[in-house]
Amino acid sequence: MSLPTLVDYQEPLVMLPEETQNFNVCMTPVNGSTFAPSSQILVDLGNRGFLDPASLVMRYSITYTGVATETALLTGTPVYQPILRLDTLVNSQTIETINNYNTVTNMWCNLSLGVSEKLGQQYNLGYLGNTATDVDNQNTDGAGIIFGTGITSVTIPLSAPVIGLLGQSEKLIPLFLLNNTRLAFTLDTVANITSAITANSKVSNFSISNFEICYNMIDFGVGVEREVIAMNPKLRIKSSSFATSMAPQLALGVSGSQTLSFNLRYASVKSAFVNFGGSAVTSANSNVDSFDVTGANGDLQFSIAGVNFPQKALSTKNNKAGCLMELRRAMGSIFGKNVAVSINAKEYGGYTTAGSTTVYIPSKFWLGVNLSKLTIDQKAFFTGISTQLSPVQLNINIGTATSIAINPMLILYYDSIMEIDTASKQVLMVQ
């Protein structure tokens, strides 16, 4: 007779080896201590033990320079906003590149964290900047930097998870099998981190210091490492990451049927998102905004290899709330813990391209579609849709002409397998 797990008291208990140790490791940049806009921060991880993906975080201090007695407004999620691109390298080989990292991570924060969770991390994520007085639900986007009388620089401490291939891994990363693992952060320009509205004071410069990458390194001992190597000459670790692609700009005054094509080729895409960034002074947050390009009077639908996703186009005219539910489903199960979202009615339903956004109330009309064959957690590899043989197309019916030009950005959430050769310590990415 087969017993239910809850009453199977003979189920073997797994114990860690006695020599197991857990160290909190903090690695600093290898190419300097202070970093200016458009520069690069290079951090090498250790080559001992196993990296716990759930512990990978970055922390740093950022100093903003501006005009005394004025307030500069920062857009998006302040801790991520200065970072334009993330590259992950193993043995000097790039295994991951996330362009527009600040736009991707801002979307991730709004789709995986609820308002209460963002308020709970208000300090480390950088919301409010140094203007913290009252805490309310509107202070979970952007930040204000107040420069006092005679004060032209303000320093803010920040910390957040490193969103990417290593942090999304389903198993521990065997650093002892990798000769060198490096994270490369490319910083954005000054203009791209502050509000586009000309009436606001600007940050004239910024610099990052005290940058650290921290993670838990678990050392199980030599015996476990030998056993891992003996399992198979090639180890396969499932993970996932993000990739972005920009389509040509949708011009001012566009209406009717439009087809956008994005050339991203992956074997298994779990979800597809589109960020409709603004390009005029009415868009306070530029590409951190995402407008309803249809004017609440049209529909949107992906087409991949001749198949439509979803089968029935998402209508912003008939039921815009259904578009938001599909966006939540693109993050996983609608009953899951990571789909609380931090999007209010004004941010999702209140802005078309004719609206004027603010730093604290941006437009958050992201289009999202779940492409996984199975939404529930499973051990199967590559459960998404392949885009290797054809580009991703987005079909849009725009019922009300656009009031500003729009920058469409496709964000794909894809499966990836890290294949490690235990003999040569070479890494092959299957994606």
Disulfide bonds with the S-S distance in Angstrom:
none
